[in-house]
């Protein structure tokens, strides 16, 4: 990432001091077509490390589909959780949101 010029840094400081209503957005084109928008593109849920035991054939099948088998396991589990529609799903989603809203402790 390139470093900001002094003029860019000054402009950003000026914008930060302004209220939203004071900023002139007229030079930004209006986005009318949102058909290519991706919901949650930059959403990154908190991950937790764990040890899990899987049947050897299940693991071989997952790994046989190429790189990213852990991501596939997570996607399969998320799909099962979301499609269950149970109260446990609501509790899990609520807990996940609470965990994500906590400040990160640094040493």
Secondary structure as a PSIPRED ss2 file (coil, helix, strand):
# PSIPRED VFORMAT (PSIPRED V4.0)

   1 X C   1.000  0.000  0.000
   2 X C   1.000  0.000  0.000
   3 X C   1.000  0.000  0.000
   4 X C   1.000  0.000  0.000
   5 X C   1.000  0.000  0.000
   6 X H   0.000  1.000  0.000
   7 X H   0.000  1.000  0.000
   8 X H   0.000  1.000  0.000
   9 X H   0.000  1.000  0.000
  10 X H   0.000  1.000  0.000
  11 X H   0.000  1.000  0.000
  12 X H   0.000  1.000  0.000
  13 X H   0.000  1.000  0.000
  14 X H   0.000  1.000  0.000
  15 X H   0.000  1.000  0.000
  16 X H   0.000  1.000  0.000
  17 X H   0.000  1.000  0.000
  18 X C   1.000  0.000  0.000
  19 X C   1.000  0.000  0.000
  20 X H   0.000  1.000  0.000
  21 X H   0.000  1.000  0.000
  22 X H   0.000  1.000  0.000
  23 X C   1.000  0.000  0.000
  24 X C   1.000  0.000  0.000
  25 X C   1.000  0.000  0.000
  26 X C   1.000  0.000  0.000
  27 X C   1.000  0.000  0.000
  28 X C   1.000  0.000  0.000
  29 X C   1.000  0.000  0.000
  30 X C   1.000  0.000  0.000
  31 X C   1.000  0.000  0.000
  32 X C   1.000  0.000  0.000
  33 X C   1.000  0.000  0.000
  34 X C   1.000  0.000  0.000
  35 X C   1.000  0.000  0.000
  36 X C   1.000  0.000  0.000
  37 X C   1.000  0.000  0.000
  38 X C   1.000  0.000  0.000
  39 X C   1.000  0.000  0.000
  40 X C   1.000  0.000  0.000
  41 X C   1.000  0.000  0.000
  42 X C   1.000  0.000  0.000
  43 X C   1.000  0.000  0.000
  44 X C   1.000  0.000  0.000
  45 X C   1.000  0.000  0.000
  46 X C   1.000  0.000  0.000
  47 X C   1.000  0.000  0.000
  48 X C   1.000  0.000  0.000
  49 X C   1.000  0.000  0.000
  50 X C   1.000  0.000  0.000
  51 X C   1.000  0.000  0.000
  52 X C   1.000  0.000  0.000
  53 X C   1.000  0.000  0.000
  54 X C   1.000  0.000  0.000
  55 X C   1.000  0.000  0.000
  56 X H   0.000  1.000  0.000
  57 X H   0.000  1.000  0.000
  58 X H   0.000  1.000  0.000
  59 X H   0.000  1.000  0.000
  60 X H   0.000  1.000  0.000
  61 X H   0.000  1.000  0.000
  62 X H   0.000  1.000  0.000
  63 X H   0.000  1.000  0.000
  64 X H   0.000  1.000  0.000
  65 X C   1.000  0.000  0.000
  66 X C   1.000  0.000  0.000
  67 X C   1.000  0.000  0.000
  68 X C   1.000  0.000  0.000
  69 X H   0.000  1.000  0.000
  70 X H   0.000  1.000  0.000
  71 X H   0.000  1.000  0.000
  72 X H   0.000  1.000  0.000
  73 X H   0.000  1.000  0.000
  74 X H   0.000  1.000  0.000
  75 X H   0.000  1.000  0.000
  76 X H   0.000  1.000  0.000
  77 X H   0.000  1.000  0.000
  78 X H   0.000  1.000  0.000
  79 X H   0.000  1.000  0.000
  80 X H   0.000  1.000  0.000
  81 X H   0.000  1.000  0.000
  82 X H   0.000  1.000  0.000
  83 X H   0.000  1.000  0.000
  84 X H   0.000  1.000  0.000
  85 X C   1.000  0.000  0.000
  86 X C   1.000  0.000  0.000
  87 X H   0.000  1.000  0.000
  88 X H   0.000  1.000  0.000
  89 X H   0.000  1.000  0.000
  90 X H   0.000  1.000  0.000
  91 X H   0.000  1.000  0.000
  92 X H   0.000  1.000  0.000
  93 X H   0.000  1.000  0.000
  94 X H   0.000  1.000  0.000
  95 X H   0.000  1.000  0.000
  96 X H   0.000  1.000  0.000
  97 X H   0.000  1.000  0.000
  98 X H   0.000  1.000  0.000
  99 X H   0.000  1.000  0.000
 100 X H   0.000  1.000  0.000
 101 X H   0.000  1.000  0.000
 102 X C   1.000  0.000  0.000
 103 X C   1.000  0.000  0.000
 104 X C   1.000  0.000  0.000
 105 X C   1.000  0.000  0.000
 106 X C   1.000  0.000  0.000
 107 X C   1.000  0.000  0.000
